[in-house]
């Protein structure tokens, strides 16, 4: 068995802060030392665990989920290719969710979510209990390509309906050794064989310049496409991934590239000064509020907004946010961390949110009433996951109750009453913006509305990748 897990001595947590622990995973990346120092500085963990050179990745994941974190509230997992340049502590002390995935600035793909993950301790315990051998029998190549995501998906569905996403100022895959770039992008190519992942990679590659790391990445993509057929077996795929060190060394030698010296903070600062748009802090965005009720494509809209840089909160949040919903005064603490809210919070608070956030953008999702009723009937009968903590389930139930009260649709599924309430809600929102039509965008995602309407409304170019329709 290769590699080891070691705990660092020390406690960096702030007075009164939540007990958070850090797990840094490294395979010897050039950025390891700097990534560790930056993570400690910006997370301020109670304890640090370093997972060093454990291969294959599935074995590393199995060992890391068995780390004893005691009474820690959350664990932040940081890959050694991720440089955290923003204080995460305010968010960590506010966040209650079981899982938050972080958007980063990737050297090769731009804005993507990877490299830094925030997991509640009960999710980590649930990941330990996943029987990987039993689940792998139907999961194909998933446990080989994405062993951590595979475990997490199976564990998370008992705790949280879907993933919350959040952008931080984090650089990913910058300043790496060329052999590591080759290994990463051979793996990236075989991970990119779904329609969505392939579109992200294909959209990025034409923008790769002539710098050596881009040349190496191209070599890796071509190598993986030639060496790994689309119907490769999990065992053959694992053998390919374990053998990448030789073709990586061959490609780097063929390109005449040297090993790079140890990375210094000054190198990062110089790169950021030379390219502030790519490496500088995340720009502030106007707030965005989704005003369509559940069942009108909210998850698809939230996914699309994340893709173009707007982080919307889409789950029951903290007790203070629930109190703001009761008051309908728009004073949601979540808006200190997120770029907007979805309908269960935003609709009942529309006038207050409009007053508090000048320049905000509002999006009304709509669909034919009969289609909406069929969807909302399924949602009506879907409870919050049974494994979630009792307080979290109670908060979800209260949010749903307050929303039904505002929506005037009763506590039982009544299609006629719901149809009347839906029509009334759509009419009220349109009437509210009657004198300001430029502040409201109405979309029907089920009818084909997508990037061509959403992106210009928010001042973005139209992406070339497909619009993310989430079911």
CORZINOR-V810912 format. One record per helix or strand of 3 or more residues. SS is the DSSP state (~ for helix, > for strand). FROM is the first residue (numbers start at 1). TO is the last residue. If there is no record, write none. Layout:
# CORZINOR-V810912
SS&FROM&TO / SS&FROM&TO
This chain:
# CORZINOR-V810912
>&4&8 / >&20&26 / ~&32&43 / >&47&52 / ~&57&64 / >&74&79 / >&82&84 / ~&89&94 / >&99&106 / >&110&120 / ~&121&129 / ~&132&139 / ~&142&145 / ~&147&156 / >&164&172 / ~&178&191 / ~&195&205 / ~&212&227 / ~&234&242 / ~&244&254 / ~&265&274 / ~&276&279 / >&288&290 / ~&298&307 / ~&319&327 / ~&333&336 / ~&343&356 / >&361&365 / ~&369&380 / ~&390&407 / ~&415&432 / ~&437&439 / >&440&443 / ~&445&447 / ~&451&457
